C-alpha cells in the first residue's frame, strides 16, 4: 500500500508540472454555462456504452453476451472574490448478460455526492469544509454465486465530513487537508451487519449458536483526511486537444485504530472525444480499506482460506454515446 501511495504522489507532481489555466471545476468533457450575475458554473454529461456479441454455430466456441454501462455526472460550482463552493453528483450503473443460462450480473453501481465550501484567508489558501456521501443502488453478489447478497442499497454507505484548509493554485488543481474528520460507515442490513461486513462490529453468539448481540449497523471513526484533485479538459498539445483527464484521491487515517493503515480511494477518468456524440472512456478505481475483510481462495478449490484487507481495483473501458448539457 505504501508503494501505491508513493506512486500516486509522483503522478500528481508530474501532472502539476504541466499546469495551465482552464475552466474551473471537476469535470470531464462537460459544457459549462456561466452565470455572470452570481458566479455559478454548472454542467452535466450523460454517457451510455453498449457491447454485444452473438455467436451461431461458432466452431471456435464462446458465449453470447450483452453489456450496458451508463453514467450521469453533474456539477454546480460557485466562485466569488473570496468564496468557492464546489458541488458534484456522479451516478453510474452497468449490467452484463452472458450465455443463455446465466442471469444479469452487475458490473458497476455507484452514487457519489460531494460538496466543499471554502473561504479565502491568504492568496490561494482557503479555510474549507467538506461533505461526501457514497453508496450504491442495487443488491450485489459474489458471482457466480447469485443467491447470497454481499451488498445492498445503503449497505454499505459512507458519510464523511471534514474541516481543514484547501490549497487551490489554479482552477483545476486542489489539495484539501483536514486534521479533523468524521467518517461513518453504514451497513443498513442486519444480516450483513451480523457478519461484520465493511468493518462494522459483528454479532456475538453463544456456544449453541444463539445470537447474543446484534451486529452494529454503523461504524464511526475520527481521523485525518487528505483529498487531491487534478482535472483538465484543455491541453496545449494538438495531440491531446480532445482528451479530458481527471484524477482524484482520498486518504483517511483513523486516529484511534491503526492510524498507520491508511484507507485509500483513487479514481481516474480519461475521456477521448471522437466527435460530438461518440466518446471513448477509461475509468479506473483503486480502493484499500484496512477494515474491509475480503475472502481469498488461495488453492482454487472454492474454499475460503483466509479473510483480510486487500487492494481492490476496477477498470471500465467504454466506447459509446455521450451528451453534454
N, C-alpha and C positions, 0 to 999 in steps of 0.2 A: 504494500500500500504506500510506503514511503517513496518508491520509485514512481508510482502513478502521480503522486502529489508533486514531486520534483519535475516530472515531465510536463505537467500542466503549467507550472510557473515558467518553465523555459518557453513553452508555446506562447504564453501571454507576453513575455518580454520581447520575443521575436515579432509578434503581431504589433505590439505597441510601437516598435521602431518604424512602422510603416504608416503612422498616423497622418490623416489629412482630414479637412473639415467636410462633414456630410450632414445629411438630415438627421435630426435628433430622434432618439428612441430606440427601443429594442424592436427590430423589425427585419423581415426577410421578404424581399420583393413586394413591398407594400406601397401603395399610392397614398400620399399624405395630403389631407385637406387642412389648410391653415385658417384659423380664425384670428384676424389681426386685432380684434377688439379685446379678447380675453387671453390670447396667447396659447390657445389649445391647438394641438396637432393630433390627429386621430386617423385611423385607417384599419383595414382588415384584409385578410386573404382567405379564400376558400380553395382547398386543394382536394382533388379526388383522383386516386390512382387505381387502375384496373389491370389485372393479369389473368389470362385464361389459356388453358391447354386442353385440347381434345384429341384423343387417340382412338383410331378404329383399325382393328386387325394390325396393330403395330408390332412387327416382329421383334424389335429391339426391347420391347417391354416398356412399362411405365404406367402412370395413372392419370386420369383426367383431373384437372384442378381448376379452381376459380378463386381469385382473391380480390378483395376490395379494401382499400385503405384511404380514409378521409381525415382531413384536418381543418379546423377553423381557428384562426389566430387573429385576435383583435387587440388594439391598444388605444389609449387616450392619455396623452401627456400634456402637462402644462408647464410652461417656462416663463417665469417673471424675472424681474430685475434681481431679486434676492430669494426667490422661491422656485422649487422644482418638485413636481408631483408626477410620478410615473405609474401608470396602471396598465395591466395586460391580462388577457384571458386566453388560454390555449386549451383546446379540446381536440382529442384525437381518438379515432377508433378504427380497428381493422379486423377482418374476418377471413378465414381460409376454408374452402371446401375441397377435400382431396379424396378421390376414389368414390365408389358407389356406396360402400357400406359405412363410411365414416361420416360423423356429423360435422357441423360447423365448429371451427376452432378459432379462438380469439388470438389475434397477433399483436394488437395494440389497444390500449384503453387508458386514457388519462384525462383528468380535469385539473387545471392548474391556474389559480387566481393569484395575482401578485399586485401589491400596491406599496409604493415608497414615497414618502414626503420628506423634503429637505429644505432647510433654511440656511442660507449662506452666512458664514461668520468670518471667513477670510479667503479672499480671492477665489480659488477653485475648491474650497473646502466647505462642507455643509454639515450642520447637525441634522441627523436623519432618523426617521422611524420607519420600520418595515413590517409588513404583514403578508404572509404567504400561506395559502391553503391548497393542498393537493389530495386527490382521491381518484377513484375510478367509478365506472358506471355499472358494470355487469359482473356476474359471477365468473371467477377464474378457476381453471383446473390445471392439474399437473398431467398434461396429455402424455400418453394415450388414455390415462385414467380420467374419464369424464363423469364419474359418479360421486366423487368426494370433492366438494368445493374447498379451495385453499385461499380464496379471497372473494370479497363481495363489495357492494356499494358501502362506503364508509368503513370498510374493513380490508385494508387499512385506510386511514385518512391522517394527514399530517397538518397540524396548525402551528405556525411559527411566528412569533412576534419578537422584534429586536429594536434596541435603541443604541445608536452609535454615531459614527461620522462617515461621510461619503466624500471620496475624492473623485472629482469629475474634471479632468484636464481638458476635455473636449466633449463633443456631443455624442460620441459613440463608445467611450470607454468609461467604466465606473468601477471603483473599488470601495466597497462598503464593509466596514469593520465594526462589530458590536460586542463589547465586553459583557453586556447584559442581554441575555437572550432566553426566552421561554419557548420550549418545544414540547408539544403534546402529540403523542401517538394515540389514535383512536382505533379500536377494533370493535365495531358495533355488531358483533355476532358472538353469542355466548359460547358456541362450540369452538370457534376459533380462539376465543379468549381463554377458555379452559385448557386448550392445548398450548397456551403461551405464545401464540403466533405473533410475529412482528415485535417481539421484545416485551410484551406485557407480562405481568405476573400470572403464571398459570394456576389452575385449580390444584387443590391438595386432596388426597384420598387416604382412606384408612386401609388396613391390611385386607379387608374384604372387598375393596374396590368401590366403596361408597364415598361420594364426594363430600368432603368436609367444608371446604370453602370454594366459592366460585372464582374463576379467573377474572382478573381486573379488565375492565373494558377500556381503560385509558392508562397511559404512562406519561408522567410529566418529568421533564428534565430542565435543568438550568445550566447554561454554559456560555461559551464564546462562539461567535459566528462570523464568518467572512463570506462575502458574495462578490464575485468578479464577473463583469460582463464586457464583452468586446463584440461590437456589431457594426458591419459595414455593408452597404449595398451600392457603393460607388467607388471604383478604383481608378487610378490614373492610367494603369496599363490597358491597352486596347484589348489584350487577350482576356482580361477579367471584367470587361465593361458590362457583361450580362450576368455576372456572378454576385450572389449575396452570401455573406458569411456571418454567422452568429455563433458565439460560444459563450456559455455561462456556467458557472460552477459555484456550488455551495459547500462550505466546510464547517462542521459543527463539532465542538468538543464539550462533553458533559463534565462539568467541574466535579461532580460528586461520585462519578463511577468511571474508572479507567479513562481519565482525560487524555492520555496519550493515544488512545484508539479513536481516530478522527473519522466521523461519518462524512462521506463524500457523495455529492450528486453533480455530475458533469455532463452537460448536454451540448451537442454541436449540430448545427444545421448548415448544409451547403446547398444552395439552390441555383440552378442554371436556367435562365430564361431562353428557350428556343425561339418562341415567337409570342404573340400577345396572349395566347391561351395554353400553350404547351410548356411545361417545365420538367426538369429533372431534379429530384431531391435526394440528398443523402442525409439521413438523420441517425446520429449515434447517441446512446445514453449509457453512461457508466455509473454504477451505484455501489457503494460499500457502506454497510451499517453493521457495526460490531454487535448489535443486539438482535439482529435477524439471523436465526439459525437455519441453514439450508441443508436438506438431506443430500447425502452423497453416497453413490453406489460405486465403490472402487473396483469391484470384481465383475461387474456386468451381469449379476445374477438376479437383478430386480429386488435385492435385499439391501436395505439401508445400513451402511456400515458405520456412518457417523453423521452427526449434526454439527454445524459450525458456521461462522461467518465466512462469506465468500464474496469475491468481486463479481458483480453482476454486470452483464454487458448486452445491449440490444442494438441492432443495426437495421435500418429500413432503407431500401433503395426503391425509389418510385419514379415512374415516368407517366405523366398524366395531365389532367386538366386543372388549370388554376384560374381563379377570377379574383381581381382586386377591386375594392370599392372604398 
